[in-house]
Amino acid sequence: MTKHVKGAEALPLNQILAGDCIDVMNSLPAGTVDLIFADPPYNLQLKGELHRPDNSRVDAVDDHWDQFSSFRAYDEFTTAWLKAARRLLKPNGAIWVIGSYHNIFRVGASLQNEGFWILNDVVWRKSNPMPNFRGKRFTNAHETMIWAGKDEASKYTFNYEALKALNEGIQMRSDWVLPLCTGHERLKDDNGDKAHPTQKPESLLHRVLVGSTNPGDVILDPFFGTGTTGAVAKMLGREFIGIEREAAYRAVAEKRIASVRKFDREALAVSASKRSEPRVPFGQLVERGMLRPGEELYSMNKRHKAKVRADGTLIGDDIKGSIHQVGAHLEGAPSCNGWTYWCFKREGKVVPIDVLRQQIRAEMHD
């Protein structure tokens, strides 16, 4: 699938592009990507093989793509791909980069050097980490993700209410406890070995994409591997572009993504931020006759009441003003959300005025 971008050549959506990530990114039209998720080489600097206490060999990351001659070479590579990535982002775009202690600090410095604005670092705490077989260091039980805007002025996407809903109504924290990719989710090659040594769990990408993108957004993964980003993007109704130079990984990713079903439209909807909902002035309820001038409103705690005025203000005791000002004065509080504080009576029932606001908002969406 391709998408034509105004003033630019076609954008290769929902495709896995073969080649070096820097060259491929530089060939794509600038300012066309909403989010980048990058899982770059960790530069583990492994010296020799790693064995378990029973002398069996650990299937560690020793592939050629993770090997660099020096820290300087790795830094030059990091700077080059970040520069190419930033060029592709829309003005309000953002990037997530994941890494281990081997590389994430170097990547973080390069992000700032290239003009990105760091928003958060998120610790992915693995609920089932690999043990430290040598017993000479702590068990490495986490990886770090850096979330950054294209620049300080970027109006990045953050679906706060959706993440809160994912977390059973509690504000999402920056430490995420999720398991490693194991069992049926772990992809295997024809020999029964891991198809990719650092395959990320879909739960991790689900949280990233629900929290920082919207349906229809374009997500680029320059180190696509076996396609976790693409698989989750497809399920969640996002567009993706993958870049992967290893033919074996591309083959696994293409087969995997072909079997993925997109969620239906209703399932893709997430809890919207209250700040993003259309503003409804209280006076509009009066103009439309949903509340009448002279009608009494009652505080939720039943201690106070006030009358509606024709201009959308209230009058109560010795105070006149907005629904928020009058509520705050009567409660002796510095502020008050009048929408949740005031109620009206209909057929003997007390109803929050916010119900009327939500009726108007629902009409706006129709």
N, C-alpha and C positions, 0 to 999 in steps of 0.2 A: 504494500500500500504506500502511495506517495501523497504528499500534501503540498499544494502550491502556496508558498508564502509570498505575500505582497512584496514586490521589488527584489525577489530572490528566486533562485532555481528551486526545483522540487525538493521537498524534505522527505527522506526515505523512512517513513514511519513503519513501525512494527517489522523491522528487518534487522538481521544480524549482519553487520558489515565486516568483511575480512580485511585485515591489514594492521599496520602499526597505529595505535590509538592517536598519536599526535598528528600523523599525516592525515588520517581520516577526519579527525575533528577540524583540522585546518581546511579541509575540502568542503565542509558543510557551511550553509549560510549563517552569518552572524546574527545574534539576537533572536534565536528561534526556539530556545529550549527553556522550559519552566524550572526544571530541577535536574541536577546531576547527582547520581549516587555512584561513588567510586570506591572500589576495593582494590587499591593498587598493590603491587608486590611489596611484601613486608621486609625484604632484604634481611633475612634471618641470620645470615652469616654462620651457617652451620658448619662445624668442623668435624667431618667424619660422621659415621652412622650412630644413631641413638638406639639403645637396646633396653628392654624391660629386665626386671630381676631374673626372669626365667631364660634370659638370653635371646628372646625373640626380638626381631627388629621392629622398631616403631616406624609406621608409615608417615614420616614427617615430610615437610615441604622442602624438597631438595631439587625441584625442577629448574631448568635453565633460566626460565623467565624470572625467577626470584634471585638471581645471582648478579651482583654488581662488583666491579673491581675495587671500589672504594666508596667511602661516604660522599666524597666530592662527586663521583659519577652518579650516585643515587640522587643527590641534591639537584644536579643539573637535569636529570630526567624528570624529577618532581616539578621543578620550575617550568620546564617546557610543557608538560601536560596540563598543569594548572593554568598557564597562560592561554593555551588553546581552549580549555574548558570555559574560562571566564569570558572569552570572546563569544562563545555560543549562547551564553545565558541572556535572557531578556532582562531589562532594567530591574525588574522585581524578582528575578530568579534567585535560586539558592543552591547550595551544594552540601552534600553529606560525604564525608570521607571516613572510612573505618580503617583502623590499624592496631597493631600491638605496640608494646613498649620499644620494639626494635626500630620503628619508623615514625610513629604518630607525632612525636615531638618535632622531628625534622619537617614533617609535612605541615604541622601547625605553623611553624615559623614561615615556611614558604607561602602558605595561604595569606598570612598577613603582609608579607613582602609584595605579593601580587595584587593587593588591594581589596581582598575579601574582608568582610566584617564578621568576626566570630560571634555567634548568637548563643551557643551552648556547647559544652562537651557532654556527651552522654556515655555513661559506663554501661556496657552490656555485660552483666554478670552472669556467667554460664552456670546453670544449675547442675550441670553434669560435666565438669571440666576433666581434661586428661590429667592424671596424676603426674607429679614430678618424680620420675623414676630414680634419678641420681641422689635425691635427698639433699642437694646442696643449695637449693633456693626454695622460695615459697612456691606453692602450686600456682601456676599462672591461670587464674580463674576468670579473667575478664579481658575484653577488648574495649578500646575507646573510639567513639565516633565524634567527629567535629561537625557541627552544623553552622554554616556561615552564609550570609547574604552576599550578593555580588558586590555591594559596597554599603557604606553606612546608611545611605538614604533609601536603600531598597525596601519596598513595602512587601515583604515576604509573606507567604501563606502560612498561617498557623491555625489549625482547627482545634482550638483549645477545648471546646465543649465535646468534640468527638473523642479526643484522647481521654478526657475526664470520664466519659461514658464507658470507654474501654476498660477503665480502671475502677469500675463499680462506684462511680460518682465522686471519686477522690481525685484531686488535682494530680496530673501525671508528673512524676519526679524524673530527675535526670539519671537515675540508676534503674536499669531494666533487667529484671531477672527472667531470662528465657533459656531454654535448653539448646545445646548444640544440635546440629543437624544429624540425626541418627535414624535408625530403623527404616521404615518404608520411604521416608523422604530422602534418605541418602542415596544418591544416584551411583550406580555401579557400571563398570565397563564390561566388555565381553568376557573378561577373565574373572569377573566377580570382585575386582578391586575398586576402590573409590575412583569415581570418574574425575573428581577434582579434589585436591587435598584441603581446600579452604572453602568448600561450599557453605554458603550462609543459609540459616533457616528461614523459611517463608514467614514465620511469625515476626522476625526482625524487620523485614521489608514491608510487611503489612502495616506495622506500627509507623514506620517512617513515611510511607505513602499516604496513609489515612491522615496522619498529622500534618503533613506539609505539602500536599497537592490536592487538586480537585479533579473530578472526572473530566476527561478530555485533555488534561495537561500532558505535555510532552516531557518524558523522562529519558535522559541519556545515561547509559552505563558504559564507560570507556574500557572497563576491564570485565567484560560480560561473563566470562567463564561458562558455566553450565546453565546460565539464564535465570537465576532466581529473581532478579529485578524484572525481567520481561514477563515471567510467569505471573508474578503478583500484580504487575501493572495491567496485564490483560484481564485478570480476574476482577480488578477494581475499576475497569473502564478507563484506564489511562493509556496514552500512546507511548510507545517506547522506541528507542534506537539503541541497539547494542553494537559494540565494537569488540571483536575478538580475533587475535591473530592465529590462534591454535585451531587447526581444522578439526581435531578430535573433540575439542570443547564445543565448537560450533555445531557439530553433528548432534551431540547429546542435547544441546539447548534447543535446536530446531525441533527435534522429536518431542521433547518435553513440552514446549510451548504449544505445539500443534494439538496436544491432548487437553489443553486447559480450556475451560468454559468460562466465559464472562458472566459475572453476576447480572441478574436482571436489574432494570433501571431503579425499581423501588428499593432493592437491597443495597444499591450503591450510595443511596442518600445517607448522609451522616448528620449528627447533631450540629446545628449551625451556632456560631457565636452570637450571643445576644447583641453585641456591638455591630454585627453585620446585618441585622434585621432592619427593615425599613422603619424610619422614625415616624411615630404617630403622635402628633400633638394632642393633649387632652381636649383642647378646644374643638377638635374635629368630631369628638363624640357628641359635643353639645350641638354643633352645626347640623349634624345628621339626625338629631332627635333621639339618639340612643340614651342620652341623659337630658333632662329638661332643666332650664333655669328655675331656681327655687327648690329643686329636688335635694333631699338630704342624703349625705354620704356618712358612713359610719366607720370608725377605725376598726381594724381587725381585732384589736383587744377589747372593743366595745366601750372604751372609756371616753371617747370623744366623737363629736359629730360636727359637720360643717355643711353649708349650703352652696350649691352650684350657682355661679353667676353667668350671665349671658356671654361674657367675654372669655369664658373658659378658666376663670380663676375661682377660688373658693373664699368664703367668709366664715370664720369660726371664732367665737368669743371676741377677742380684741385683735384679731389678725386677719389680714387679707393678703392673698398671694396665690402662687401656684400650688398644685396638689402636693408638691415636695416641700415647699416653704411652710405651708400651713401645718402639715404633718410634723415637721421638725420642730416648729414652735410649740405645738401642743404637747409634744413628748419631751421638750427640753433637751433635744438632741442636736448635734452639729449638722446632721443631714438626715434625709428620709427618702426612701423610694416610694413615692406616692402611689405608684401603680400597684404595689403589693400591700400598701398600708390601708387604702380606702376601699370600702365596699358599698354596694347599693342594695336595695330590697326589691325583690320581684316575687309576687305571689307568696309572700310570707317567708321567702328564703333570702339569705344574705349571700351576695355574689361579689367577688372581687372585680373591681373595674378593669383589671388586666384582661379579663375574659372578652370585654368589648374591644380592647386593643388588638387581641389576637384574631378576632373576627375580621377586623379591617385588614390586618396583615395577610390573612388567608385570601382575601379578595384580590390583594395586590399580586399574589403569586398565580392566580387563576388566569 
